[in-house]
């Protein structure tokens, strides 16, 4: 077993940077989304697996803390672990590090509520989903960065 949580690496693209030549703050919401998508895929398989069970997740809260700038062509590594796991919702904690020098760039906490799409109503986390969230995916690395 490793102490490292799930990790997802991706490269900052030119169009994600602002006039100050750093990643524009709003882009971090996109980074959270793509990172969590890879995490969910790792835990539950294809996203369609959730939908086939009449389950989906919806964002109810996203909090960001910016620590250092990231620039065009930097490789960022998102590290994800579960935070609070409630009855119908769960929070994931993400830390974004610059790959290479290990600088912490940003942190995020995102909370999702589990819903039944057919009812458009929240629903309790089934035991298998809760167990996978609690276990996480320690040591798993997914990279889209080509490093």
Secondary structure, 3 states (H helix, E strand, C coil): CCCCCEEEEEECCHHHECCCCCECCCHHHHHHHHHHHHHHHHHHCCCHHHHCCCCEEEEEEEEEEECCCCCCCCEEEEEEEEEEECCCEEEEEEEEEECCCCCEEEEEEEEEEEEECCCCEECCCCHHHHHHHHHCCCCCEEECCCC
